Amino acid sequence: AYFGTNSTPGERGFLKVGDQLKAAVLHTWTDESSFYGSSILGTSDGTMLEVSDDGLRRWNGKEWESAGSHSGSDTDRRRLLKARSYIPLIERGARTVFLDAELGDLLGLTKSEKGYDLRLFTTAKGRVPAAIFDAIADRDGYLLAATASGLVRFNPESGERQVIPVPNATEEFKTIARDSAGRIWTAGDLLYVSFDEGKHWSVVRMPMLSPTYIKRIREVSPGTVAIALHDRGVVFVKLQK
């Protein structure tokens, strides 16, 4: 994990969180730049990249060094950058697809002998979903995405886009997940689950749900779904067979 103080200059660093949430600081440094001017991206091979308007820098274990170019999301749209901006979704060859969790864009990170290149994800064979609230890797190489215009399955290789019917037209659905049994989960004001790819939805009654809080759904182990309710905590739901 990356951490930093809200000051300039300020302390920045990496720490490792192990069993029972015990944390050990791996390295710290003093950064003269603004804490909110860059974000950290972790690649599948363990490389830590700093993403800023000036490009990409790689952490070599002792210091930051130039590592490539960045021409991704429009920084003018950013209100407050966070270290946890870039979430890896799927890897295809030398390119990894990330979700810019703050701006809702899909980004493609390509690795070559010259370094890394991070830019808006594009495909010549189909449209790329935009205004994404949440996305996860789905089966058969697809992505599941909850967007401002609805729920979709998207294939980053072929560009194919499949619309998933939403539970109703009155809520805005901010999260989506699929459990190990193949069910799709989504949440707006309420929590919903579908056994048939969104053709029919059932409401999961939970008294602690509120229409005013951001939600995230993930299956944390087979048969157990976790629902994060922003600052109201996390609820674990045991699924019946």
C-alpha positions as CSV (number, residue, x, y, z in Angstrom):
1,A,0.0,0.0,0.0
2,Y,1.0,3.6,-0.7
3,F,0.6,6.3,1.9
4,G,1.3,10.0,2.3
5,T,0.7,13.0,4.5
6,N,-1.5,15.8,3.3
7,S,1.3,18.4,3.1
8,T,4.0,19.7,0.8
9,P,6.8,18.8,1.4
10,G,5.6,15.7,3.1
11,E,6.3,12.1,4.0
12,R,5.4,9.4,1.4
13,G,6.0,5.7,1.6
14,F,5.1,2.1,1.0
15,L,3.9,-0.4,3.6
16,K,3.0,-4.0,3.6
17,V,-0.1,-5.3,5.4
18,G,0.1,-8.9,6.5
19,D,-1.8,-11.4,8.6
20,Q,-4.1,-9.9,11.3
21,L,-3.7,-6.5,9.6
22,K,-0.2,-6.0,11.0
23,A,1.5,-3.3,8.9
24,A,5.3,-2.9,8.3
25,V,6.7,0.2,6.6
26,L,8.9,-0.8,3.7
27,H,10.3,2.6,2.7
28,T,9.6,6.3,3.2
29,W,10.8,9.5,1.5
30,T,10.1,13.2,1.5
31,D,8.2,14.4,-1.6
32,E,8.3,18.1,-2.6
33,S,5.4,17.7,-5.0
34,S,1.7,18.0,-4.2
35,F,0.2,14.8,-2.6
36,Y,-2.8,15.3,-4.8
37,G,-0.9,15.8,-8.0
38,S,-0.2,12.1,-8.8
39,S,-1.5,8.6,-8.1
40,I,0.0,5.2,-7.7
41,L,-0.6,2.3,-10.1
42,G,0.6,-1.3,-9.3
43,T,1.3,-3.6,-12.3
44,S,0.8,-7.3,-12.3
45,D,4.5,-7.9,-12.1
46,G,4.8,-5.9,-8.9
47,T,6.1,-2.7,-10.4
48,M,4.9,0.5,-8.7
49,L,4.3,3.4,-11.1
50,E,3.6,7.0,-10.2
51,V,1.2,8.6,-12.6
52,S,1.3,12.4,-13.0
53,D,0.9,15.0,-15.7
54,D,4.7,14.7,-16.3
55,G,4.4,11.0,-17.3
56,L,5.2,7.7,-15.5
57,R,7.9,7.0,-12.9
58,R,9.0,3.6,-11.7
59,W,9.9,2.9,-8.0
60,N,13.2,0.9,-8.2
61,G,13.4,0.2,-4.5
62,K,15.3,3.3,-3.6
63,E,14.0,6.2,-5.7
64,W,11.7,7.1,-8.6
65,E,13.0,6.9,-12.2
66,S,11.4,7.8,-15.5
67,A,9.4,4.9,-16.9
68,G,7.2,6.0,-19.7
69,S,4.3,8.2,-20.9
70,H,0.9,9.0,-19.7
71,S,-1.9,10.4,-21.8
72,G,-5.0,9.0,-20.0
73,S,-7.9,10.7,-18.3
74,D,-8.3,14.4,-18.5
75,T,-6.8,15.8,-15.3
76,D,-8.9,19.0,-15.6
77,R,-11.9,16.8,-14.6
78,R,-10.2,15.7,-11.4
79,R,-11.5,17.2,-8.2
80,L,-9.3,15.3,-5.7
81,L,-6.8,12.7,-6.7
82,K,-6.4,9.7,-4.5
83,A,-3.7,7.0,-4.5
84,R,-6.3,4.3,-5.1
85,S,-7.4,5.7,-8.5
86,Y,-6.4,2.8,-10.7
87,I,-7.9,-0.6,-10.3
88,P,-6.6,-3.5,-12.5
89,L,-9.4,-5.4,-14.3
90,I,-8.0,-7.7,-16.9
91,E,-4.7,-8.5,-18.6
92,R,-4.3,-9.3,-22.3
93,G,-0.7,-9.9,-23.5
94,A,1.4,-6.7,-23.0
95,R,-1.7,-4.6,-22.1
96,T,-3.6,-4.4,-18.8
97,V,-7.0,-2.7,-18.6
98,F,-7.5,-0.4,-15.5
99,L,-10.5,1.4,-14.2
100,D,-9.9,5.0,-13.3
101,A,-12.1,4.8,-10.3
102,E,-12.3,8.6,-9.8
103,L,-13.3,9.6,-13.4
104,G,-14.9,6.4,-14.6
105,D,-12.7,5.8,-17.6
106,L,-11.1,2.6,-18.8
107,L,-7.3,2.9,-19.3
108,G,-4.9,0.7,-21.1
109,L,-1.3,0.2,-19.7
110,T,1.1,-1.2,-22.3
111,K,4.6,-2.5,-21.5
112,S,7.4,-2.5,-24.0
113,E,11.2,-2.5,-24.1
114,K,11.1,1.3,-23.8
115,G,8.9,1.3,-20.7
116,Y,5.2,1.8,-20.0
117,D,2.5,3.8,-21.8
118,L,-0.8,4.6,-20.1
119,R,-3.6,6.1,-22.1
120,L,-7.4,5.9,-22.6
121,F,-8.4,2.4,-23.6
122,T,-9.7,2.2,-27.2
123,T,-10.8,-0.6,-29.6
124,A,-11.4,-0.4,-33.3
125,K,-14.2,-2.9,-33.1
126,G,-16.6,-1.3,-30.7
127,R,-17.4,1.4,-28.2
128,V,-15.8,1.5,-24.8
129,P,-18.1,2.1,-21.8
130,A,-17.8,5.5,-20.2
131,A,-18.9,7.1,-16.9
132,I,-18.2,3.8,-15.1
133,F,-19.0,3.6,-11.4
134,D,-17.7,0.1,-10.8
135,A,-16.3,-2.7,-12.9
136,I,-14.9,-6.2,-12.4
137,A,-13.5,-9.0,-14.6
138,D,-16.2,-11.4,-15.7
139,R,-16.0,-14.8,-17.3
140,D,-15.0,-15.5,-20.9
141,G,-12.8,-12.4,-21.0
142,Y,-15.5,-9.9,-20.5
143,L,-15.8,-7.0,-18.0
144,L,-18.9,-6.3,-16.0
145,A,-19.5,-2.6,-15.5
146,A,-22.1,-0.4,-13.7
147,T,-22.3,2.8,-15.6
148,A,-24.3,6.0,-15.6
149,S,-26.3,4.6,-18.6
150,G,-26.9,1.2,-17.1
151,L,-25.3,-2.3,-16.6
152,V,-23.1,-3.8,-19.3
153,R,-20.8,-6.7,-20.2
154,F,-17.9,-5.5,-22.4
155,N,-15.3,-7.6,-24.2
156,P,-12.1,-5.5,-24.5
157,E,-10.7,-7.7,-27.3
158,S,-13.7,-7.8,-29.7
159,G,-15.4,-4.6,-28.5
160,E,-18.7,-6.4,-28.1
161,R,-21.1,-4.8,-25.7
162,Q,-24.0,-6.6,-24.1
163,V,-26.6,-4.6,-22.1
164,I,-27.8,-6.2,-18.9
165,P,-31.4,-5.1,-18.0
166,V,-31.5,-3.1,-14.8
167,P,-34.0,-3.8,-11.9
168,N,-35.9,-0.5,-12.5
169,A,-35.6,2.9,-14.1
170,T,-35.8,4.9,-10.9
171,E,-32.4,4.1,-9.3
172,E,-28.8,4.7,-10.3
173,F,-26.8,1.5,-9.9
174,K,-23.3,2.2,-8.6
175,T,-21.8,-1.3,-8.3
176,I,-21.9,-4.8,-9.9
177,A,-20.5,-8.2,-9.1
178,R,-20.9,-11.8,-10.0
179,D,-20.6,-14.6,-7.4
180,S,-19.1,-18.1,-7.8
181,A,-22.6,-19.5,-8.5
182,G,-23.0,-17.2,-11.5
183,R,-25.5,-14.7,-9.9
184,I,-25.2,-11.0,-10.7
185,W,-25.5,-8.5,-7.9
186,T,-26.1,-4.8,-8.1
187,A,-27.1,-2.0,-5.8
188,G,-28.8,1.3,-6.1
189,D,-31.0,2.4,-3.3
190,L,-31.6,-1.3,-2.6
191,L,-29.6,-4.5,-3.1
192,Y,-30.6,-6.8,-6.0
193,V,-29.6,-10.2,-7.3
194,S,-30.3,-12.0,-10.6
195,F,-30.0,-15.6,-11.5
196,D,-30.6,-15.1,-15.2
197,E,-28.3,-12.3,-16.4
198,G,-30.7,-9.5,-15.4
199,K,-33.9,-10.8,-16.9
200,H,-35.4,-11.0,-13.4
201,W,-34.2,-9.4,-10.2
202,S,-34.9,-10.2,-6.6
203,V,-34.6,-7.6,-3.8
204,V,-32.4,-8.5,-0.9
205,R,-33.9,-6.9,2.1
206,M,-31.4,-5.2,4.4
207,P,-32.5,-2.7,7.0
208,M,-29.1,-0.9,7.1
209,L,-29.2,0.1,3.4
210,S,-29.6,3.8,2.6
211,P,-30.2,5.6,-0.8
212,T,-27.5,8.2,0.1
213,Y,-24.5,6.0,0.4
214,I,-22.1,4.6,-2.2
215,K,-22.0,0.8,-2.2
216,R,-19.6,-1.9,-3.4
217,I,-20.4,-5.6,-3.7
218,R,-17.8,-8.3,-3.9
219,E,-17.8,-12.1,-3.1
220,V,-15.0,-12.5,-0.6
221,S,-15.2,-16.3,-0.4
222,P,-17.4,-18.9,-2.0
223,G,-20.9,-18.3,-0.5
224,T,-20.1,-15.0,1.2
225,V,-20.8,-11.6,-0.3
226,A,-19.5,-8.4,1.3
227,I,-21.3,-5.1,0.8
228,A,-19.4,-1.9,1.6
229,L,-21.7,0.9,2.7
230,H,-19.3,3.9,2.6
231,D,-18.9,5.2,6.2
232,R,-21.6,2.9,7.5
233,G,-19.4,-0.2,7.5
234,V,-19.4,-3.5,5.7
235,V,-22.1,-6.2,5.8
236,F,-21.4,-9.8,5.1
237,V,-24.1,-11.9,3.6
238,K,-24.0,-15.7,3.8
239,L,-25.6,-17.3,0.7
240,Q,-27.8,-20.3,0.7
241,K,-27.5,-23.0,-1.9
